[in-house]
């Protein structure tokens, strides 16, 4: 019978192993049980992520399929025509819709006009759905793009898609697309089984799928939609997974402990045979080394304190660049312990596929030359995550001057590198956005200025015909509205130039008094029309002219005066201008005041922001783009001036601008604006190349009024052919035309080498300098920006066409 002997070392060793193994098994079992529960949950969650991705993809593909069918319906001319004009033959229209939906498509189409009236119906919708559709049309919430909704009717689930019917870019009606959704097999192919259930819910129309059991239901929003994913899992699934993991881990742990105990028992006896002998030898060695260690203890302590508190990683290597020591910061940065890195080369452990080969070559070259160096390199930590570091490499020398190794101090610069990369991406994105905005503004300028050319041109022609007083009033209103639209467009283009930093100031000499008098003549009648008193004060002691951008200065004054008149219902509007000479420089002070609605103090800074008004309803009550004051502030800033506001709600406002200006000694004759006389085109012939009929008619009327003989062609190709058939004194060349545009046509005409080539004058709706320069470089003598007026034609004809004898005689 076994008897325990406490003096027997083997017995004590055996008891130690048994007790240690028991404690280890008990603690491990508790840990394994806890870990199995968490691992089971993690495995289930990871499995769910894959299912969620597949379900979301299935939902989006399901929507995309039906959206494509709906798009075929809404984009078809028959549907657009029915939206605008109604359905005359329901059976024929129904057959056409069936073809558009495609064979086998179990869907129903309803068509509504822009007011929500029903034009065509394949299936009657429940009243709540019908009310939602009609309300969405009336409020235009459904007219902005495709929407998705679910609803139930007669215990059947349906998917409802709506899409506006666009005609010339405007929503003229709405199409609804209704198709049944079989809830029973909607998610069958994506993993719905006895342990899982998936469904969809949507707050709109109070719709959601119902789980087939009493399990707890979790809801997860589907990104980019108004839908939520419903998920329910059986509690038995988690319990089974936890039980299986616990059993597997415990069996593996038991086998590992048994093997460990066996090995320790076999080899432990030999290890414990002579422990005191080994201890004595070690003690003797430690004693001999203690004297040497004491001498280095002070230095080691100081070094340890420095390295302990360093934030940078420190690495010591031998001459073969094998690591001999690293500090704690290195371990935290790389994830490798000192023991793992001992004897290894840093490059072998930390560099990866994206590490720059040229940088590693430079590091290797510095090591070979035993030289210092500073490098930036991409490394990888133990978790294979990349990070950027800057390395300061320094060789280490012995007392006799021999290199014994290297020290590398490494600093993590990942955030800086990522920030630099992010800034580069943002710069590229900003440049792309700027280009897109410029393209949009060019298109907007062309599309708005082209009809404005006809509006203002016809208005000018009408104003020169015999009209009664009432008709004159209509024409004046017509022209004023057109000019207001043109001013809005110019404000937007000015704002774009300012935002892009391309605002240029044109310096010229002019008399301030003449500018003030022009403004007084302009705003005096405007104030009289509103029963307002307008006063103008002008003070300039010196007799000198200004050298500044007169056009921009006039724009500043007109923006402020126009706002004052617009926001003042009774009382006065005032303009005060003073110019004081100070050391050969001038200081121009401008004050514009009114007794209008005023601006609250908290809104003083906001009104200078783009597209901002003092109050939310200001635009609706008074109109305007909200750009005038923003542009004014930026122009004042470009002219190195200041602008200040003083205002009280209900009492009025006063804007004060101070601008530094140059003063020059210029006579009145030098600053007198030249009056351009009417050009006499009698005996001259002109060719109009214009694809827009209204613009061609307006240009023709202008030319006929000046005595020109003219012809009209619709594109650049016809213009090139026509100038080869007969002589024209000038060609009015539009820029954007079909077949061949104006730039290409100007280039072709210039290359014909005609004996008496015509003068080519560009007419473009693109109000950009680069368009003007492009047309001139391709053969145009001058370029007119639309809208074209008789005055603009007079100016360009006087500058480009030689006067005929009759015209010369008149001027003489």
PARODO-97004 format. One line per 4 residues: number of its first residue (from 1); their letters; for each residue x negated, z negated, y negated of C-alpha. Coordinates in steps of 0.05 Angstrom, whole numbers. Example, Ala and Ser with C-alpha at 12.3 -4.5 7.8 and 13.67 -1.06 7.14 Angstrom:
2
1> AS> -246/-156/90; -273/-143/21
// end
This chain:
812
1> XXXX> 0/0/0; -26/19/-69; -49/-41/-111; -65/-33/-185
5> XXXX> -133/-59/-207; -139/-67/-282; -214/-69/-276; -216/-2/-241
9> XXXX> -231/52/-291; -197/105/-248; -133/64/-246; -134/54/-320
13> XXXX> -146/128/-331; -88/146/-285; -41/97/-321; -63/127/-388
17> XXXX> -46/197/-363; 22/176/-335; 43/138/-398; 17/194/-444
21> XXXX> 53/247/-404; 119/207/-405; 116/196/-480; 98/269/-490
25> XXXX> 155/293/-445; 206/249/-481; 185/269/-551; 180/342/-530
29> XXXX> 249/341/-499; 280/315/-564; 241/367/-605; 258/424/-557
33> XXXX> 332/406/-558; 332/407/-635; 290/470/-638; 334/505/-586
37> XXXX> 396/492/-629; 363/521/-691; 332/580/-653; 399/597/-621
41> XXXX> 431/598/-690; 374/641/-717; 379/691/-660; 454/697/-671
45> XXXX> 445/705/-746; 392/759/-737; 437/795/-689; 493/791/-740
49> XXXX> 449/822/-794; 441/885/-752; 516/886/-738; 531/876/-812
53> XXXX> 486/935/-831; 519/979/-779; 589/958/-801; 574/970/-875
57> XXXX> 545/1038/-857; 606/1054/-815; 652/1033/-872; 614/1075/-923
61> XXXX> 613/1135/-876; 687/1125/-862; 701/1125/-938; 654/1184/-949
65> XXXX> 690/1227/-897; 758/1216/-929; 729/1221/-1000; 701/1291/-982
69> XXXX> 771/1312/-958; 801/1284/-1022; 749/1320/-1064; 768/1387/-1033
73> XXXX> 839/1373/-1055; 825/1350/-1126; 774/1404/-1141; 818/1462/-1118
77> XXXX> 847/1506/-1174; 916/1504/-1142; 918/1427/-1148; 891/1429/-1220
81> XXXX> 944/1481/-1238; 999/1439/-1206; 975/1378/-1245; 980/1416/-1311
85> XXXX> 1041/1460/-1298; 1079/1427/-1241; 1097/1452/-1170; 1143/1512/-1169
89> XXXX> 1143/1523/-1094; 1137/1456/-1056; 1132/1488/-987; 1076/1536/-1008
93> XXXX> 1040/1480/-1044; 1047/1434/-983; 1017/1489/-939; 959/1496/-987
97> XXXX> 947/1421/-987; 948/1419/-911; 893/1472/-909; 852/1433/-959
101> XXXX> 858/1369/-919; 831/1404/-857; 856/1410/-786; 871/1345/-751
105> XXXX> 871/1303/-814; 927/1251/-810; 931/1240/-885; 985/1245/-938
109> XXXX> 975/1272/-1009; 1014/1251/-1071; 1001/1283/-1139; 1015/1250/-1207
113> XXXX> 1007/1278/-1277; 969/1244/-1334; 1028/1200/-1353; 1040/1174/-1282
117> XXXX> 1098/1221/-1266; 1103/1243/-1193; 1089/1318/-1186; 1084/1325/-1110
121> XXXX> 1096/1275/-1053; 1081/1279/-979; 1092/1206/-964; 1132/1153/-1001
125> XXXX> 1087/1094/-1018; 1111/1021/-1017; 1136/998/-1085; 1077/951/-1097
129> XXXX> 1028/1008/-1083; 1069/1057/-1125; 1068/1007/-1183; 993/999/-1175
133> XXXX> 982/1074/-1178; 1027/1086/-1238; 997/1027/-1275; 926/1053/-1259
137> XXXX> 944/1121/-1289; 976/1092/-1351; 917/1044/-1364; 867/1098/-1342
141> XXXX> 832/1049/-1295; 843/1098/-1238; 824/1159/-1281; 750/1142/-1284
145> XXXX> 731/1158/-1211; 748/1150/-1138; 778/1082/-1117; 792/1053/-1048
149> XXXX> 849/1006/-1029; 882/981/-965; 955/963/-956; 1004/950/-899
153> XXXX> 1072/983/-889; 1117/975/-829; 1063/935/-792; 1014/993/-800
157> XXXX> 950/989/-842; 933/1046/-889; 873/1067/-929; 890/1092/-1000
161> XXXX> 841/1134/-1039; 854/1156/-1111; 816/1208/-1151; 828/1238/-1220
165> XXXX> 841/1313/-1226; 790/1338/-1277; 801/1398/-1321; 746/1417/-1370
169> XXXX> 717/1348/-1360; 781/1310/-1376; 826/1272/-1327; 893/1308/-1328
173> XXXX> 924/1276/-1267; 914/1234/-1204; 915/1249/-1129; 928/1195/-1077
177> XXXX> 903/1204/-1006; 936/1159/-954; 912/1155/-881; 930/1103/-827
181> XXXX> 876/1055/-803; 880/1029/-731; 858/957/-736; 854/948/-661
185> XXXX> 795/996/-653; 767/998/-724; 706/956/-704; 708/966/-629
189> XXXX> 646/1011/-628; 607/962/-672; 607/900/-629; 677/868/-630
193> XXXX> 684/834/-562; 706/768/-531; 653/730/-570; 656/766/-638
197> XXXX> 709/792/-684; 700/834/-747; 750/853/-801; 758/873/-874
201> XXXX> 793/840/-932; 810/863/-1002; 841/820/-1058; 875/882/-1087
205> XXXX> 946/889/-1058; 934/823/-1020; 909/857/-956; 864/834/-900
209> XXXX> 856/842/-825; 880/783/-782; 834/753/-728; 863/751/-657
213> XXXX> 844/678/-647; 837/611/-682; 762/615/-693; 733/599/-761
217> XXXX> 730/662/-805; 672/674/-854; 676/724/-910; 617/766/-937
221> XXXX> 625/813/-996; 604/886/-983; 555/905/-1039; 578/962/-1084
225> XXXX> 652/955/-1064; 711/908/-1076; 716/895/-1001; 694/834/-961
229> XXXX> 672/833/-888; 707/782/-844; 670/753/-785; 690/704/-732
233> XXXX> 648/679/-673; 666/639/-611; 637/568/-611; 621/579/-538
237> XXXX> 570/632/-557; 527/582/-596; 534/529/-542; 513/577/-486
241> XXXX> 453/604/-525; 430/533/-541; 437/511/-469; 398/571/-442
245> XXXX> 342/562/-492; 336/487/-478; 332/498/-403; 280/554/-409
249> XXXX> 236/515/-458; 239/450/-418; 220/485/-353; 161/519/-387
253> XXXX> 140/453/-420; 143/416/-354; 99/468/-320; 49/465/-377
257> XXXX> 46/389/-376; 37/387/-300; -21/437/-303; -52/398/-361
261> XXXX> -48/332/-323; -79/363/-262; -138/392/-301; -148/327/-339
265> XXXX> -147/286/-275; -197/331/-239; -247/337/-296; -234/270/-329
269> XXXX> -270/231/-276; -334/269/-288; -327/263/-363; -319/187/-360
273> XXXX> -376/173/-311; -429/157/-362; -396/152/-430; -443/97/-454
277> XXXX> -505/138/-438; -480/196/-481; -460/147/-535; -530/116/-537
281> XXXX> -563/183/-543; -516/203/-598; -529/137/-634; -604/149/-632
285> XXXX> -596/219/-661; -550/194/-715; -600/141/-735; -655/192/-743
289> XXXX> -611/237/-784; -583/182/-829; -645/180/-874; -640/255/-888
293> XXXX> -565/251/-898; -571/195/-949; -617/239/-992; -565/295/-993
297> XXXX> -505/250/-998; -504/246/-1074; -510/322/-1082; -458/334/-1028
301> XXXX> -410/285/-1061; -415/321/-1127; -407/389/-1094; -347/363/-1054
305> XXXX> -312/339/-1117; -323/406/-1152; -299/447/-1093; -240/401/-1078
309> XXXX> -208/411/-1146; -225/485/-1153; -164/531/-1156; -207/591/-1137
313> XXXX> -226/606/-1065; -301/597/-1050; -336/630/-991; -409/620/-968
317> XXXX> -440/671/-921; -508/683/-890; -550/746/-900; -507/783/-849
321> XXXX> -445/765/-891; -419/719/-835; -380/660/-863; -415/592/-861
325> XXXX> -365/553/-904; -299/560/-942; -261/512/-987; -189/490/-983
329> XXXX> -166/540/-1035; -191/596/-989; -152/567/-931; -88/564/-973
333> XXXX> -99/634/-999; -114/669/-933; -77/624/-883; -141/619/-841
337> XXXX> -173/552/-828; -248/541/-836; -256/537/-761; -222/605/-752
341> XXXX> -267/638/-803; -335/609/-783; -383/663/-762; -334/719/-781
345> XXXX> -344/772/-834; -292/768/-890; -281/843/-889; -265/844/-815
349> XXXX> -212/789/-822; -181/803/-890; -185/878/-904; -130/926/-881
353> XXXX> -106/997/-883; -90/997/-957; -156/966/-978; -193/1015/-1023
357> XXXX> -252/1045/-985; -291/1059/-1049; -287/986/-1070; -311/961/-1002
361> XXXX> -368/1011/-1006; -388/983/-1074; -386/911/-1047; -429/933/-988
365> XXXX> -478/967/-1035; -484/904/-1078; -498/862/-1016; -551/911/-992
369> XXXX> -585/908/-1060; -579/832/-1061; -545/839/-1129; -487/805/-1164
373> XXXX> -421/841/-1173; -350/835/-1198; -295/871/-1158; -220/876/-1149
377> XXXX> -195/888/-1078; -132/886/-1036; -135/836/-978; -87/813/-923
381> XXXX> -74/740/-904; -62/714/-834; 12/733/-838; -9/804/-854
385> XXXX> 18/798/-925; -23/835/-977; -51/803/-1040; -100/823/-1095
389> XXXX> -162/784/-1113; -220/790/-1161; -287/773/-1129; -348/747/-1165
393> XXXX> -405/759/-1115; -470/720/-1126; -533/718/-1081; -560/648/-1062
397> XXXX> -635/634/-1064; -680/584/-1030; -732/542/-1067; -785/595/-1055
401> XXXX> -740/650/-1085; -716/682/-1020; -644/703/-1012; -611/660/-959
405> XXXX> -540/682/-966; -483/698/-1013; -428/660/-1050; -362/694/-1067
409> XXXX> -312/662/-1116; -244/694/-1106; -184/689/-1153; -113/711/-1135
413> XXXX> -91/766/-1185; -31/791/-1145; 19/775/-1201; -23/810/-1253
417> XXXX> -31/873/-1210; 43/874/-1193; 60/865/-1267; 14/922/-1285
421> XXXX> 45/966/-1232; 115/945/-1255; 97/962/-1327; 73/1031/-1305
425> XXXX> 138/1043/-1268; 178/1018/-1327; 138/1065/-1373; 154/1124/-1327
429> XXXX> 227/1104/-1324; 230/1095/-1399; 199/1164/-1409; 249/1195/-1361
433> XXXX> 306/1160/-1397; 280/1184/-1463; 276/1256/-1437; 346/1251/-1409
437> XXXX> 372/1223/-1475; 338/1280/-1513; 369/1331/-1466; 437/1298/-1476
441> XXXX> 430/1298/-1551; 409/1371/-1551; 470/1389/-1509; 516/1346/-1552
445> XXXX> 488/1376/-1616; 499/1446/-1590; 569/1433/-1563; 592/1398/-1626
449> XXXX> 558/1442/-1678; 584/1506/-1645; 658/1490/-1658; 640/1457/-1724
453> XXXX> 611/1523/-1746; 679/1555/-1737; 717/1496/-1768; 675/1490/-1831
457> XXXX> 665/1566/-1836; 739/1580/-1833; 752/1523/-1881; 703/1552/-1931
461> XXXX> 734/1621/-1924; 804/1592/-1933; 783/1554/-1996; 762/1621/-2028
465> XXXX> 830/1653/-2016; 892/1648/-2061; 926/1582/-2043; 980/1539/-2075
469> XXXX> 965/1466/-2092; 993/1439/-2027; 952/1489/-1986; 890/1471/-2026
473> XXXX> 902/1399/-2008; 908/1416/-1934; 844/1458/-1935; 806/1403/-1972
477> XXXX> 828/1353/-1920; 810/1401/-1865; 739/1413/-1892; 728/1339/-1908
481> XXXX> 746/1320/-1837; 698/1372/-1810; 643/1346/-1855; 658/1275/-1833
485> XXXX> 648/1297/-1760; 583/1330/-1779; 560/1267/-1814; 575/1226/-1751
489> XXXX> 534/1276/-1710; 477/1272/-1760; 479/1196/-1758; 472/1197/-1682
493> XXXX> 414/1246/-1685; 380/1206/-1740; 387/1143/-1698; 356/1180/-1639
497> XXXX> 296/1202/-1682; 287/1131/-1708; 291/1101/-1638; 240/1152/-1613
501> XXXX> 193/1137/-1672; 198/1208/-1697; 229/1195/-1766; 186/1233/-1816
505> XXXX> 189/1223/-1892; 182/1284/-1937; 147/1266/-2002; 168/1306/-2064
509> XXXX> 173/1294/-2139; 242/1283/-2170; 275/1246/-2227; 314/1183/-2207
513> XXXX> 364/1193/-2263; 387/1260/-2235; 399/1228/-2166; 439/1171/-2197
517> XXXX> 481/1220/-2238; 497/1262/-2176; 520/1199/-2139; 562/1178/-2199
521> XXXX> 596/1246/-2201; 609/1241/-2126; 637/1170/-2121; 674/1165/-2187
525> XXXX> 732/1208/-2162; 731/1175/-2093; 742/1107/-2126; 796/1135/-2172
529> XXXX> 834/1159/-2110; 836/1087/-2085; 850/1057/-2154; 782/1024/-2154
533> XXXX> 737/1014/-2214; 668/1046/-2206; 610/1026/-2251; 539/1052/-2249
537> XXXX> 479/1018/-2283; 412/1054/-2291; 348/1024/-2320; 280/1059/-2323
541> XXXX> 234/1042/-2381; 179/1092/-2361; 187/1167/-2367; 158/1184/-2300
545> XXXX> 184/1218/-2238; 185/1188/-2168; 145/1215/-2109; 186/1197/-2048
549> XXXX> 234/1226/-1997; 293/1242/-2041; 338/1262/-1982; 328/1196/-1946
553> XXXX> 335/1156/-2010; 401/1192/-2023; 422/1178/-1951; 409/1103/-1962
557> XXXX> 451/1102/-2026; 508/1143/-1996; 511/1099/-1933; 518/1036/-1976
561> XXXX> 566/1066/-2027; 609/1098/-1973; 615/1030/-1938; 632/996/-2003
565> XXXX> 688/1046/-2018; 713/1044/-1946; 717/968/-1941; 745/955/-2012
569> XXXX> 821/959/-2022; 823/933/-2093; 774/913/-2148; 707/946/-2162
573> XXXX> 649/983/-2130; 583/980/-2167; 514/1013/-2165; 454/985/-2202
577> XXXX> 387/1021/-2201; 324/998/-2237; 253/1026/-2234; 196/983/-2260
581> XXXX> 124/1007/-2266; 72/959/-2238; -2/979/-2239; 11/1054/-2233
585> XXXX> 59/1040/-2176; 134/1034/-2181; 182/983/-2154; 252/1011/-2144
589> XXXX> 308/959/-2139; 377/982/-2116; 440/938/-2114; 506/962/-2085
593> XXXX> 563/912/-2093; 638/911/-2079; 698/865/-2079; 719/885/-2009
597> XXXX> 733/847/-1944; 664/814/-1942; 622/794/-1882; 618/726/-1849
601> XXXX> 550/692/-1852; 540/691/-1776; 550/768/-1775; 498/783/-1829
605> XXXX> 443/801/-1780; 488/834/-1728; 515/888/-1775; 446/920/-1778
609> XXXX> 447/929/-1702; 465/999/-1675; 539/1012/-1662; 558/944/-1690
613> XXXX> 612/924/-1740; 624/858/-1775; 688/845/-1737; 715/871/-1671
617> XXXX> 773/910/-1702; 733/940/-1760; 723/1007/-1725; 797/1012/-1709
621> XXXX> 818/994/-1781; 766/1031/-1821; 731/1080/-1773; 658/1096/-1769
625> XXXX> 603/1098/-1716; 570/1031/-1734; 504/1068/-1744; 501/1073/-1821
629> XXXX> 471/1005/-1835; 424/1008/-1775; 397/1075/-1799; 393/1049/-1871
633> XXXX> 352/989/-1848; 304/1033/-1808; 295/1082/-1865; 281/1025/-1913
637> XXXX> 231/997/-1863; 197/1066/-1857; 192/1068/-1933; 158/999/-1930
641> XXXX> 216/965/-1967; 263/907/-1956; 339/901/-1952; 379/837/-1963
645> XXXX> 453/821/-1957; 495/771/-1997; 568/766/-1977; 628/720/-1975
649> XXXX> 689/733/-1931; 746/759/-1973; 706/763/-2037; 658/822/-2026
653> XXXX> 586/840/-2009; 522/858/-2045; 464/896/-2013; 396/892/-2049
657> XXXX> 340/940/-2032; 269/937/-2059; 225/998/-2047; 153/1012/-2068
661> XXXX> 148/1083/-2096; 94/1126/-2126; 102/1150/-2199; 79/1217/-2225
665> XXXX> 77/1252/-2292; 123/1311/-2277; 164/1351/-2327; 239/1362/-2321
669> XXXX> 227/1435/-2304; 184/1417/-2244; 239/1374/-2214; 297/1419/-2233
673> XXXX> 333/1440/-2169; 338/1515/-2165; 408/1544/-2166; 413/1597/-2112
677> XXXX> 454/1658/-2135; 502/1696/-2091; 464/1747/-2049; 487/1820/-2057
681> XXXX> 482/1855/-1989; 512/1921/-2012; 479/1978/-1974; 448/1931/-1922
685> XXXX> 467/1929/-1849; 467/1868/-1803; 475/1857/-1728; 510/1792/-1706
689> XXXX> 490/1769/-1635; 540/1714/-1620; 579/1698/-1556; 630/1653/-1590
693> XXXX> 685/1695/-1620; 704/1646/-1675; 632/1640/-1699; 624/1715/-1698
697> XXXX> 687/1724/-1740; 664/1672/-1791; 594/1703/-1797; 626/1772/-1804
701> XXXX> 671/1748/-1860; 612/1716/-1897; 572/1781/-1890; 631/1824/-1912
705> XXXX> 641/1781/-1974; 568/1794/-1992; 575/1869/-1983; 540/1877/-1916
709> XXXX> 558/1928/-1863; 556/1891/-1796; 567/1898/-1721; 577/1844/-1668
713> XXXX> 549/1840/-1597; 562/1785/-1546; 492/1771/-1518; 418/1782/-1529
717> XXXX> 413/1840/-1480; 463/1880/-1520; 427/1863/-1584; 361/1890/-1556
721> XXXX> 396/1954/-1535; 432/1962/-1602; 371/1956/-1647; 340/2013/-1608
725> XXXX> 400/2058/-1622; 404/2048/-1697; 370/2012/-1754; 392/1943/-1779
729> XXXX> 362/1907/-1838; 372/1840/-1805; 396/1809/-1739; 433/1742/-1739
733> XXXX> 412/1716/-1670; 449/1659/-1635; 405/1617/-1590; 448/1602/-1528
737> XXXX> 481/1665/-1500; 496/1693/-1431; 455/1748/-1399; 397/1737/-1447
741> XXXX> 389/1680/-1497; 367/1686/-1569; 294/1666/-1559; 284/1717/-1504
745> XXXX> 320/1771/-1545; 278/1756/-1607; 215/1763/-1564; 240/1829/-1535
749> XXXX> 258/1859/-1603; 191/1838/-1633; 155/1874/-1576; 191/1941/-1586
753> XXXX> 143/1965/-1640; 199/1996/-1681; 181/2037/-1743; 225/1994/-1787
757> XXXX> 240/1930/-1748; 297/1885/-1771; 288/1816/-1799; 311/1767/-1744
761> XXXX> 346/1703/-1769; 360/1651/-1716; 427/1614/-1715; 426/1553/-1670
765> XXXX> 469/1492/-1657; 407/1453/-1633; 388/1410/-1693; 318/1397/-1668
769> XXXX> 252/1418/-1699; 223/1441/-1633; 280/1490/-1624; 267/1518/-1694
773> XXXX> 192/1525/-1682; 205/1558/-1614; 250/1611/-1644; 202/1625/-1702
777> XXXX> 143/1631/-1654; 182/1683/-1613; 197/1729/-1672; 250/1697/-1717
781> XXXX> 232/1699/-1791; 275/1638/-1806; 326/1594/-1770; 394/1568/-1795
785> XXXX> 423/1506/-1763; 498/1509/-1750; 547/1501/-1781; 530/1563/-1822
789> XXXX> 555/1566/-1894; 554/1620/-1947; 505/1578/-1986; 457/1574/-1927
793> XXXX> 461/1650/-1918; 446/1661/-1992; 384/1618/-1987; 356/1651/-1924
797> XXXX> 374/1722/-1948; 339/1712/-2015; 278/1686/-1977; 274/1739/-1923
801> XXXX> 309/1804/-1945; 281/1849/-2000; 331/1855/-2058; 364/1924/-2064
805> XXXX> 364/1961/-2129; 434/1941/-2148; 419/1868/-2135; 356/1872/-2176
809> XXXX> 393/1904/-2233; 444/1848/-2232; 391/1794/-2235; 354/1831/-2291
// end
